[in-house]
Amino acid sequence: MILEISLHMNNKYTNLLAFDSENVWHPYTSMTDPLPTYLVDSANGVTINLASGENLTDGMSSWWAVIHGYNHPKLNKALIEQAKKVSHVMFGGLTHEPAIKLAQTLLEITPSSLSKVFFSDSGSVAVEVAIKMSLQYWHSKSSINGNKLTKTKLLTVKSGYHGDTFAAMAVCDPINGMHQLFESNLTQHYFAPEPKIAFGEQWNEDEMLELTAMFKLYHNELAAFIIEPIVQGAGGMRIYHPNYLLSCQALCKKYNVLFIVDEIATGFGRTGELFACDWNNITPDILCLGKALTGGYMTLAATLCSKDVADVISTGEANCFMHGPTFMANPLACAVANASLDLLLERNSGEYVNKTQKYTSNIWKNTTSYFNVKTIESYLQKKMVLLSKHKRVNDIRILGAIGIVESKQKVNMAIIQKRFVELGVWIRPFGQLIYIMPPFISTPADINKLINAIRTVLDEDSCFIN
Ligand SMILES: Cc1ncc(COP(=O)(O)O)c(C=O)c1O
């Protein structure tokens, strides 16, 4: 009987996977020759349970998002409680407490330059909104002042990644980005060399020469400068010196260009500071948030901007900001984001409503999440660094709960992925990069398991392309 049930279950899973492989498109995947996918049954804490029976230690936080781990009782409760009240209402003409409370918290914990919040449904859309805000800002300025509109382009750095929608793609790395294919359909912007001086290296002002020259040359055309703070993620997993970001801010001020910071991957503690902006007290004009905003439970993003940006847009020709997604500020997503922030900041729900005082980095540095990120970082520094001696390794980069092994060869995705699953971990490399950004609740034993698995695959030729 037991054998019969298990055969029946196996059949069910085989059928599901066969349908998936035939009909369901996965990220960055071929439909004619799809890479294998693994069927998830459930997930709990740092463990992803496959339907086939394997239990995998998660090294990815589902792409930076699941910071508190899976199936968290407090996040589950927030969702259930909110679902009993209202799961969704349009945000045009209506508002609700979860969104208001979330906006209050975000303004309290982010840089002091920001005072308005625009909610949207994904990181890419948050970037679209940021770019649109910057373009509409200069459009409004020129209509108010009666000047010709010249500031319609963006400046960014190479090796960046800001999402997959068209405005976001147009500021991703133009060569090694995934979007070279669409070049002829993308707005052409300006690209400076990527930051070269790594986090922790000696700072040298010469680093800014080329970027400064571009600001000088093009500032009359520039609506905004956009950058990922400190960590360039999907564009190459590079970690750069905080002084670079500070100098970018100074250049934006000097040349009258809006400063957009994309914290979608780095926000909410991942780098060790609550926001990567906090490494050097950066005060952007526009800030993009997403991913870990809801603890990885729901898709939700936010674009925050300064009073000046909002005022200028609102007094220009259109009198309003021209954007409004159907699922803007979805109450379920906002409720779970509030619960996630309560966990992260160790505050009781409602404790901070109507308080205008800024959250300080001292408070963050007393939380369990901060302590956990620092513990993960020191463990990575102790153990992952040892992999730098491996003949296949080019570089090791570590910051907060992010550990990156850059190999000399590209990985063979199908084989390396299968090996990681056999080794009981979920790590999803790309190109030459094998990297982990585990949930903050990961223990040293979990991190050890992830590092050991990386060490094992580094020894296996079949996991790499020559
Ligand atoms: C820095 C950055 N910006 C934007 C995005 C796009 O976010 P989403 O995938 O939610 O659209 C990502 C996603 O990886 C990101 O890392």
The ligand as a Gaussian input file, in Angstrom:
#p B3LYP/6-31G(d) Opt

LIG

0 1
 C       19.516000      46.271000      -8.162000
 C       18.278000      45.714000      -8.789000
 N       17.372000      46.546000      -9.329000
 C       16.233000      46.098000      -9.874000
 C       15.946000      44.753000      -9.921000
 C       14.662000      44.261000     -10.546000
 O       13.800000      43.781000      -9.581000
 P       12.603000      42.769000      -9.967000
 O       13.247000      41.484000     -10.379000
 O       11.793000      42.675000      -8.716000
 O       11.856000      43.399000     -11.085000
 C       16.860000      43.839000      -9.373000
 C       16.603000      42.395000      -9.428000
 O       17.466000      41.564000      -9.308000
 C       18.059000      44.329000      -8.793000
 O       18.969000      43.506000      -8.254000

